[in-house]
Amino acid sequence: MSTELTIFDFQARFSTEEACYQHLYAARWPDGFVCPSCGGTRPSLIMTRGIIQCLDCTRQTSLTAGTIMHRTKMPLRVWFWGAYLVATSGPGIAATQFQRQMGLSRYETAFQMLHKLRAGLVQGDDAKLLGAVEVDETFIGGPQPGPRGRGALGKSVVVGAVEVASGRKRPYSGRVKLRAIPNASGRNLMTFLADRVAAGSTVVTDEWRGYRRASEQGYRHVLAEGRDGLVHIHRAFSNLKTWIRGTHRFVSRKHLQAYLNEYSFRFNGRRRPAVTFESLLGIAMNRAAPTYRQLYDAGSRRKHGWRHPNVPVNL
């Protein structure tokens, strides 16, 4: 098939539940189905239920088991459309807009589906940034009275890092990594560097004391020169804030990391000439995803609270 899937191609190819099940089956078992119980290789696909039954031991396996669609009551076509919109729409899509376009009766359903897709966007993306990397923090939230900058009140702190690649005419931004952190302490910043930037890289920062131990952690630490010394990470932050205001208007503190993950996915894929459907639906394979109860308890100390990907356990 073509490396580019237009909206017309998508609509023609995945217009029925059977077509979606067939594609999901082929994507999950490209080398043929193997029964997890007996190892049998003679499956029977029950299209009306999305079930594979082993003809040797009669065990039934759900096509959506182990994916972000596990135990869903929503038609597969709605999930496919959601994945398509999330992965191909430049500015993304808000839950209210998704609810209207999909004809969903409840906002909570749209909200949960989009967060499940966001969870699938980034899991497995563990490749660290390399080479010259600019690192800084920014603050997400509306205007608040009181001090500005790192002492600002009522805002969420986000640390970011972006690769600086060499272009023919001038350097340009490569991949970006973002994380919501409680504060800009040295502990939180060094944990972020260790998780997201490869040792031996050149880390460019401002003079904030939280970065003083970067050299001890195996990085070549360079202080930025003047206002343009961190131009690439500042541009990424500016685009992030514009995206949040334009698409979502407001994001809650407890779900901020999910939106940072989505923005990073879009930023890092912006130079791809096309997005194949195999890659955009591939985000839904073998991924953990939150229930609505877990989303409601996200960020709390409750037992069943969901922890968005890219947040370490100790934060």
HUSUL-V330957 format. One record per run of one state. SS is the DSSP state (helix for helix, strand for strand, loop for the rest). FROM is the first residue (numbers start at 1). TO is the last residue. If there is no record, write none. Layout:
SS/FROM/TO + SS/FROM/TO
This chain:
loop/1/6 + helix/7/13 + loop/14/16 + helix/17/28 + loop/29/42 + strand/43/46 + loop/47/50 + strand/51/54 + loop/55/59 + strand/60/62 + loop/63/75 + helix/76/88 + loop/89/94 + helix/95/102 + loop/103/106 + helix/107/122 + loop/123/128 + strand/129/129 + loop/130/131 + strand/132/140 + loop/141/148 + helix/149/151 + loop/152/155 + strand/156/165 + loop/166/171 + strand/172/181 + loop/182/185 + helix/186/196 + strand/197/197 + loop/198/201 + strand/202/205 + loop/206/208 + helix/209/211 + loop/212/214 + helix/215/217 + loop/218/219 + strand/220/223 + loop/224/226 + helix/227/248 + loop/249/252 + helix/253/268 + loop/269/276 + helix/277/282 + loop/283/291 + helix/292/296 + loop/297/315
